[in-house]
Amino acid sequence: MKKYKLESLIYYSKLFAEKEHIAEASSKDIQAKLDEYAAKGYRLVSTDATDFGFAVYFYLYFEADA
């Protein structure tokens, strides 16, 4: 049997920031989540992202053996 976890992260676009600011800001947070879940025995099995207005939503799907 498997255990599953979903982690979602939200970032908001800044009107006067450089165009890569979301990628730069999210990279550190996403890496921290990957490290956190790996330490608990989970592995990343899928990702997804969507935007809505000025927000970008990242979804990280993790799986571990129960």
N, C-alpha and C positions, 0 to 999 in steps of 0.2 A: 504494500500500500504506500502511496505517496502523500506527502504533505505539500501544500501549495500556499504561497504568499503573494500578495499583490502590493506593490509600493507605487504610489503616485507622487509626482513632484510637479509643482506649478511655478512657472516663471512669467513675469510680466514684462512686456516690451516697454522700453523707455524711448520716448519720442526723439530725444536729442543725443542718444548714445550711439556709439559706433555699431555697425550692422552685425558684428559677431558677438555682441555682449551677452546674448542668451547662451550661445554655445560655450563661451568662456566661463560664465557663472555656473552653468549646469554641469560641466565636466567634473569639477571638484566634488559637487554634491553626489552625483551619480557614482563616481568612483568610491566615495565614502560608503554609499549604500551597498555597492558590490562587495566591498571588503567586510562590512558588517554582516551581511548574509552568508558570505563564504565562511566566515569564522563560526557560524552556527550550523554549517553543513549543507547550506542551500547552494544551488547553482542557477544561474540565469538561463531561462529556457526561451524567453520571448520578450520583445519590447514593442512598444507602440507609442506614437505621439500624435497629437492633434492640436489644432489652434482654435481659439474662440475669442474673437475680439482682439484685445491686446495681450491675451494670455496664451502660453504654450504649455500643454499638459504632456508629461512624459509618464509612461506606465512601464514598470519593470515587473516581469512575472518570474517568480522563483519556484523551484521544486527541490524537495529533499526526500530521501528515503525515510519512511516512518519506522 
